[in-house]
Every structure is written in C-alpha cells, then in structure tokens.
C-alpha cells in the first residue's frame, strides 16, 4: 500500500512538473521518425493506393511519397514549407478536419453577400 501511494505520488509529481508530457512528446517524435523510415521501405499494393475509403486517388498522388504529399497540402493551403510535414499525425488530421468544415460552410454568395 505504501509503495502504491509512493508511485502515485511520484507520477503526480512527474506529471505536475511536465516530465511525463515532455517524455510523451519525445517518444511521439521518435515513433514518427521510425514510421517515416518504415514507410519509405514499404511497397504498397495497387489496391492500397488507387482507392482510399471509396475515393479514387489520382495517379500522381498514388506514387507520391509521404513528404511530397505533405508539400502538396502545404502549397494548396498556403502554409509555410515543411510546416505540415513537421506536424504530428493527430495535428495533421485535426488540420484537415477543420479545413473540411471551412470548405463546407456556406459561401458569401449563398449567404447573400
């Protein structure tokens, strides 16, 4: 019981001091680098790149690398070079989701402007 309370106290202390947060971020970065390294070595099948969730993928995007795809996103949404590339996966999904919401909003024309 005393050991459990000590461990909980230590975890609270580490979390309160931001060390758990720091460690989690470093681990995510290492995992991100490992994912990119592995992804470069994977040969995707035609089925994996031609259609994604029912959406037909253009031929040039089927053969683009992860970095090239991120650069296209940066150019299309006019964000600084490598800014999208450097985001963690969840941040990329969050950005894309918000952009979709913005695109679905009524246009100024539809709103009577």
C-alpha positions as CSV (number, residue, x, y, z in Angstrom):
1,X,0.0,0.0,0.0
2,X,2.8,2.4,0.9
3,X,4.6,1.5,-2.4
4,X,1.4,2.2,-4.4
5,X,0.9,5.6,-2.7
6,X,4.6,6.4,-3.4
7,X,4.2,5.5,-7.1
8,X,1.0,7.6,-7.4
9,X,2.8,10.5,-5.7
10,X,5.8,10.2,-8.0
11,X,3.5,10.0,-11.1
12,X,1.6,13.0,-9.9
13,X,4.9,14.9,-9.3
14,X,6.3,13.9,-12.7
15,X,3.0,14.9,-14.4
16,X,2.7,18.1,-12.5
17,X,6.3,19.0,-13.4
18,X,5.7,18.3,-17.1
19,X,8.2,15.5,-17.3
20,X,5.6,13.0,-18.4
21,X,4.4,15.4,-21.0
22,X,8.0,16.0,-22.2
23,X,8.7,12.3,-22.3
24,X,5.5,11.6,-24.2
25,X,6.3,14.2,-26.8
26,X,9.9,12.8,-27.3
27,X,8.5,9.3,-27.6
28,X,6.0,10.5,-30.2
29,X,8.8,12.2,-32.2
30,X,10.9,9.0,-32.2
31,X,7.9,7.0,-33.2
32,X,7.2,9.5,-36.0
33,X,10.8,9.2,-37.3
34,X,10.5,5.4,-37.2
35,X,7.2,5.4,-39.0
36,X,8.6,7.6,-41.8
37,X,11.7,5.4,-42.1
38,X,9.5,2.3,-42.3
39,X,7.0,3.9,-44.7
40,X,9.8,4.6,-47.2
41,X,10.6,0.9,-47.3
42,X,7.0,-0.4,-47.8
43,X,5.8,-1.3,-51.2
44,X,2.0,-0.5,-51.2
45,X,-0.3,-2.6,-53.4
46,X,-2.3,-1.0,-56.2
47,X,-5.5,-1.6,-54.1
48,X,-4.0,0.4,-51.2
49,X,-3.1,3.5,-53.3
50,X,-5.7,3.5,-56.1
51,X,-8.8,3.9,-53.9
52,X,-8.9,5.1,-50.3
53,X,-12.2,4.8,-48.4
54,X,-14.0,4.7,-51.7
55,X,-12.3,7.8,-53.1
56,X,-10.4,7.3,-56.3
57,X,-6.8,8.6,-56.0
58,X,-5.2,10.5,-58.9
59,X,-2.2,8.6,-60.4
60,X,0.3,11.3,-59.5
61,X,-0.8,11.0,-55.8
62,X,-0.6,7.2,-55.9
63,X,3.2,7.4,-56.4
64,X,3.9,10.4,-54.3
65,X,6.0,10.0,-51.1
66,X,4.7,11.0,-47.7
67,X,6.8,14.1,-47.9
68,X,5.6,15.0,-51.4
69,X,2.0,14.6,-50.3
70,X,2.6,16.9,-47.3
71,X,4.2,19.5,-49.6
72,X,1.1,19.4,-51.8
73,X,-1.0,20.1,-48.8
74,X,1.2,23.0,-47.8
75,X,1.1,24.5,-51.2
76,X,-2.7,24.1,-51.6
77,X,-3.5,25.6,-48.2
78,X,-0.7,28.2,-48.5
79,X,1.1,27.3,-45.2
80,X,4.9,27.5,-44.8
81,X,7.1,24.9,-46.3
82,X,7.6,21.9,-44.1
83,X,5.0,23.2,-41.5
84,X,2.5,20.4,-42.3
85,X,5.3,17.8,-42.7
86,X,6.5,18.5,-39.2
87,X,3.1,18.2,-37.5
88,X,2.3,15.1,-35.5
89,X,-0.3,12.8,-37.2
90,X,-3.1,13.9,-35.0
91,X,-2.4,17.5,-35.7
92,X,-2.5,16.7,-39.5
93,X,-5.9,15.1,-39.1
94,X,-7.1,18.0,-37.0
95,X,-6.0,20.5,-39.6
96,X,-7.6,18.5,-42.4
97,X,-10.8,18.1,-40.5
98,X,-11.0,21.9,-39.8
99,X,-10.3,22.7,-43.4
100,X,-13.2,20.4,-44.5
101,X,-15.5,22.2,-42.1
102,X,-14.4,25.6,-43.5
103,X,-15.0,24.3,-47.1
104,X,-18.5,23.2,-46.2
105,X,-19.6,26.5,-44.7
106,X,-21.9,28.5,-46.9
107,X,-20.2,30.7,-49.4
108,X,-20.6,34.5,-49.3
109,X,-22.8,34.2,-52.3
110,X,-25.0,31.6,-50.6
111,X,-25.2,34.0,-47.5
112,X,-26.3,36.9,-49.7
113,X,-23.2,38.9,-49.8
